[in-house]
């Protein structure tokens, strides 16, 4: 794999390509062209070829790509040729929705532990995983060799949870709390602010009306 910086938009599109290839493979299609991929995901054929070119040579000119081979290569690029141990902290409405989302497991993200501080939720089971008290976060995350932490707690508690995840050796954090977190450079952080995304939508709608 080349060592040049890969645009984040390319990584996002690779994820979309892989999902499309999963659907295509289920239909029994053996080979696919960049044009077919582009039509299936809503980009140009040139964009598909450019995105794949960051990672080497794929396919045969005039023939296309072997669906299974390309899918396997993309999964490897995305780090999805292995399962990832994930813990989720915060079992509110959002946390419950995340833990029951089947797409995580299908992509290799296995929620191995769930934490909350509500006595009524502690001890209950969601998708076969027991909800544990937050004070066991570091202990259990270390034991499970947890690699990714998901934070879905109220903003005032998010930094404290992030610190505990980092102490437990978590390598990446997906943060749904609308707050800026401080993490060391070796920890990958991705913030998802649902309100911000809605505000982008309302801005774009308003711009069209102007």
Secondary structure by P-SEA (a helix, b strand, c coil): cccccccaaaaaaaaaaaaaaaaaaaaccccccaaaaaaaccccaaaaaaaaaaccccccccccccaaaaaaaaaaaacccbbbbbbbccccaaaaaaaaccccccccccccccccccccccccccccbbbbcccaaaaaaaaacccbbbbbccccaaaaaaaaaaaaccccccccccbbbbbcccbbbbbbbaaaaaaaaaaaaaaaac
